[in-house]
């Protein structure tokens, strides 16, 4: 039995190639002002910062702006310099034709609106929430650079980009001398490892921080669902249609991952949720998983993912269980020549 002494000591990591120190867990505020009332949200924020967390992520669309407002009211009684506040923009934030996207007009308007809701004069990390095929990337990136130079934004990041989109953004920033993305916010967890195919290698090569969202995949990795269940509980997240639905994830691959997750958690004297987050914390290149807590009990559980480590053997088992059964082209071609080269290195003659 590999029981862990959970010290709950929060470490700090540099965000990508910047000098900005962020806590190894980032608190996601998506539920604030909607599914989580303000009193509970305030308690969650207090507990997170008391545990050493300094990194909070929200977006202008969360709760129709109420998430930023709740966070802003909480910030008024805190030392602003101690917090790293991240938000995102894309929209839609209204009914107008220009109330969405990554145009210069919308981005500038969105930043001003977020500043008002947050009650602050600057945003530490401003992220574009997704790609906008209708707006030239140069327009978006030059606008972000202007916002940094104005002092309203300290660092910029991107979310939900593909590998080529991220690399193109980095290359354009390098070409024009614009502020480059400090971070990427991708979907990444034991059930969704596609980010490993291109996104994580780009981030490692270019010095981009990685802030992962949905570490528990909407509860699938929380321990609430086990092999043998034939249907999800009524009113659960996975009972609704969508990207995290029972129809999509209720399969043998998911049950294999959950079986191993539960086994490792039992060995470690931990919970499946903590182990799922711990696995992310020990993945190469990951800066901070975003932990979204709807209740204080949820937060208390995942905060205990810090201060200890999974063993190499436990990590290997989780890696093997969560490895996709079949990689799509061309990613299925990569391992074979790499292994061949390692087994029989070429002889270079001069």
Secondary structure, DSSP 4 states (H G I P E B T S, - for coil): --------PPPEEE-TTSS-EEESEEEE-TTBTTTB-HHHHHHHHHHHHHTT--EEE--TTGGGGHHHHHHHHHHTTS-GGG-EEEEEE-B--SSSTTSBSS-HHHHHHHHHHHHHHHT-S-EEEEEE-S--TTS-HHHHHHHHHHHHHHTSEEEEEEES--HHHHHHHHHHHHHHTPPPP-EEE-B-BTTB-GGGTTHHHHHHHHT-EEEEB-TTTTTTTTTS--TT--SPPTT-GGGSSSTT-HHHH-SHHHHHHHHHHHHHHHHHTS-HHHHHHHHHHTSTT--EEEEE-SSHHHHHHHHTTSS----HHHHHHHHHHHS-SSPPTTHHHHHHHHHHHHHS------
